[in-house]
Amino acid sequence: MLAGMIGMGGNGDAVIDPVDRVLATAEAIKPLLAGLGPEVQGAILAELVSIWLRGHIEVGASKHGVARRHILKLWADTVLQLTELGG
């Protein structure tokens, strides 16, 4: 599931499995979110997703709104699938 969302970057980190990196980073973040309540957790995640989404569009791209909606839909579909897997 996660493997479909992530690609190998050109930053020399090919030795580390990207799925392992995702899971380890998520585990490291969990204590930061613990006990904050769903509203604050959701707001933090929304801020992080907005930063991530902005980074996927080139400045001056003519159809950036359409591309952002498409990328966000793919991400939301992945989140829903992960939720079902973890349920």
N, C-alpha and C positions, 0 to 999 in steps of 0.2 A: 504494500500500500504506500508507505512512505517513499520507497525507492522510485516510484513514478513521479513524485513531486520534486525530487532533488536531482541535480546533475553534478558532475564533477567539475569543479572550478579549476582555473589555471593557476592556483596559488600554491602548488606544490604539496598539497595535502592528500594526494591520492593514496597514501599508505593507510590512512584512517578511513574505515568504511563510513560513508556519509550517513547511513541509517543509524549506525552506532553513535555518531556525533550528534544527530538529532535527538535520539533518546537520552543520551547523557546530558545534553544541554537542557532538555525539558526537565529531567530529574533535578538538575542544579537550580532551576528557576522555581520549582514547586515550593520550597520553603519561603521564598519571597512573597508568594501569593497566599500562602496558608493563613487562614484566620482573618482575611481582609473582607470577606463577604462577597457574594456573587456580583453585586453592583460594581464594587471597586475592581474586582478581578476582571469583569467584563470591560470596564473602561480602560484598564491597563492593556488588555489584549487588543482592544479596538485601536488604541494609540499605536501599539507595535505593528499591527496589521496595516494601518494607514501609512506608516513609515516604509514598510516593506513594499506596499503597493505603489507608492510614489516612485520607488527605486526601479520599477520595471518599465517605465515609460521614458523614452528619450525626450529631451526638451525640444519643443516645437513639433512634436508628432501631431499630425492633423486629426487623427481619430483616436486620441488618447483616452477619451471617455469610454468608447466602445471597447477598446483593448483592456482597460481597467475593469470594466464589468465582466468581461470574459475571464480574465485572470482571477478575479474575485469569486466568480461562480465555480471555477475549477477548484479553488482553495476550499470554498464552502462545501462542495461535494465531497472532497477528501475528509474534511472535518466530520461530516455526517457519517461517512463510511467508517472512520476510526471510532466514532462514538458507538456505532452498532457493533463493531468488533470487540470493543471493551465492555459492552453491556452485559 
